[in-house]
Amino acid sequence: MQLKRIFVIILVITNFSCQSQSKKNSEKEKPLDFKGLLVAIREQKIEPVKAEKEFSRIMKELHEQYKPASYDSLSMDLVFPLRTKNYKDVGGRGRGFYARHFDLFDHSVAKSHPAHDIFIYDLDHDCKDDNTGEYVDILAVNRGVVIATETEWTEENGYKGGNYVWLYDFESGGLWYYAHQRKVYALEGQIVEQGDKIGEVGRSGFNAERNRSDTHLHLMFLKMDEDFKPTAVNHYPWLKKARTIYTTQLPKHRPRKTIEATALKTRQPFLLGNSFPLKSGL
């Protein structure tokens, strides 16, 4: 009887141990979503090779769910990313793009600027355009789905990109990255139309907050190859022919974000809706 009781105890302990190990392995092997991947890269908790593999998996799933047209740089028809602005507000007349050492998957590599900075006139650094006294809307340049946002940047955490939005472009199958926002209005999983307001120009970010930096939007575009590996594209030619938008609205698709009527003045507030999960797991 005593031996039987000991045997039962051993079985229970072994079973519990196996279940615990199985749970740990399951948690360890759980695929990352796009925001989780970005955080893992930033905190250097994932090797660049594995990060690239995860990125390709996520992009492949996005392409399967939202199949884009074939990428064609000549067919890109965008709205300008800042309300009332145009290509003349791009820093350095388009010469600020430098992508030679760009590596999305290795956070330690910081010798490139694979983007264009688009500036507003803001001498007192209050994030308002000095000509109008208003915050400047950031717009979706193309129709797509928001796959990641950062909304909790502080000077203490010092994230380099500050508050940001990553947008998957339905037309090209590429990714747009909007950094240094004052406030983000788009939500993860939300489909946005061309010209929808997704945020406001700000000074969030490790370098963007410093006095030597002028208030601007940092805008990057990544195209995908056949293996879903990213390449930064100099999109200044697209910005030169992009259409200027003067009236904007918040995205109408769910999930929606509640905003005070005074914040958008003539625009109508939207009620908070229930979010819907992306089939791809993003």
Secondary structure, 3 states (H helix, E strand, C coil): CHHHHHHHHHHHHHHHHHHHHHHHHHHHHCCCCHHHHHHHHHCCCCCHHHHHHHHHHHHHHHHHHCCCCCCCHHHCCCECCECCCCHHHEHHHHCCCECCCCCCCCCCCCCCECCEEEECCCCCCCCEECCCCEECEEECCCCEEEEEEECCCCCCCCCCCCEEEEEEECCCCCEEEEEEEEEECCCCCCEECCCCEEEEECCCCCCCCCCCCCCEEEEEEEEECCCCCEEECCCHHHHHHCECCCCCCCCCCCCCCCCCHHHHCCCCCCCCCCCCCCCCCC
